[in-house]
């Protein structure tokens, strides 16, 4: 009986036209909304826990985000043909 090891992953919510990318397994301490289409959750020690992208039918903008290549891969793994801008 072991515990599952956390793996970064993404989920897609068609009803909300949103993607949430889970980057680390940590409690959310605070949230920032840089612009209208991204919500970034931070841990107490300043790490990005996850990022919510809204209105993804129009694509997602990864510019100015750390770990862009990881985020791009996780979104691509969803196989939703979402355009990625970097």
C-alpha positions as CSV (number, residue, x, y, z in Angstrom):
1,X,0.0,0.0,0.0
2,X,2.0,3.0,-1.2
3,X,0.9,6.5,-1.9
4,X,0.7,7.7,-5.4
5,X,3.5,9.9,-6.5
6,X,2.4,13.2,-7.9
7,X,2.9,13.8,-11.6
8,X,2.3,17.2,-13.2
9,X,-0.9,17.0,-15.4
10,X,-3.6,19.0,-17.0
11,X,-7.4,18.7,-17.1
12,X,-9.8,20.2,-19.6
13,X,-13.4,21.4,-18.7
14,X,-15.4,21.7,-22.0
15,X,-18.3,23.4,-20.2
16,X,-16.1,26.2,-18.9
17,X,-13.7,26.2,-21.9
18,X,-10.8,26.0,-19.4
19,X,-7.7,24.0,-18.7
20,X,-6.0,23.6,-15.3
21,X,-2.4,22.6,-15.3
22,X,-1.2,21.0,-12.0
23,X,2.5,21.6,-11.6
24,X,3.3,20.7,-8.0
25,X,1.6,18.9,-5.1
26,X,1.2,21.6,-2.6
27,X,-1.6,23.6,-0.9
28,X,-2.6,26.8,-2.6
29,X,-1.7,29.8,-0.4
30,X,-2.6,32.7,-2.7
31,X,-3.8,33.4,-6.3
32,X,-2.9,36.0,-8.9
33,X,-4.8,36.9,-12.1
34,X,-2.3,38.4,-14.5
35,X,-4.8,39.4,-17.2
36,X,-8.3,38.1,-18.0
37,X,-7.5,34.5,-19.1
38,X,-5.0,33.2,-16.6
39,X,-5.2,32.5,-12.9
40,X,-2.0,31.3,-11.2
41,X,-2.1,29.5,-7.8
42,X,1.0,29.8,-5.6
43,X,2.2,27.8,-2.6
44,X,3.3,29.5,0.7
45,X,6.9,29.3,-0.4
46,X,6.2,31.0,-3.8
47,X,6.1,28.0,-6.1
48,X,3.5,27.8,-8.8
49,X,1.0,25.1,-7.8
50,X,-1.1,25.4,-10.9
51,X,-2.4,27.6,-13.7
52,X,-5.9,27.9,-15.0
53,X,-6.3,29.0,-18.5
54,X,-9.7,30.4,-19.5
55,X,-11.3,30.7,-22.9
56,X,-8.9,28.1,-24.4
57,X,-10.9,27.7,-27.6
58,X,-9.0,30.8,-28.7
59,X,-5.7,29.3,-27.7
60,X,-3.5,29.8,-24.7
61,X,-0.7,32.2,-24.2
62,X,2.4,30.8,-22.4
63,X,4.6,33.9,-22.8
64,X,6.1,35.1,-19.6
65,X,5.4,31.8,-17.8
66,X,8.1,29.7,-16.2
67,X,8.2,26.0,-17.2
68,X,6.7,26.8,-20.6
69,X,7.9,23.6,-22.2
70,X,6.4,21.5,-19.4
71,X,3.1,23.4,-19.6
72,X,3.0,23.1,-23.4
73,X,3.5,19.3,-23.2
74,X,0.8,18.8,-20.6
75,X,-1.7,20.8,-22.7
76,X,-0.7,19.0,-25.8
77,X,-1.2,15.7,-24.0
78,X,-4.9,16.6,-23.6
79,X,-5.2,16.1,-27.4
80,X,-7.7,18.9,-27.8
81,X,-6.0,20.7,-30.7
82,X,-5.6,23.9,-28.6
83,X,-3.4,26.5,-30.2
84,X,-0.5,27.5,-28.0
85,X,1.2,30.9,-28.2
86,X,4.6,31.4,-26.6
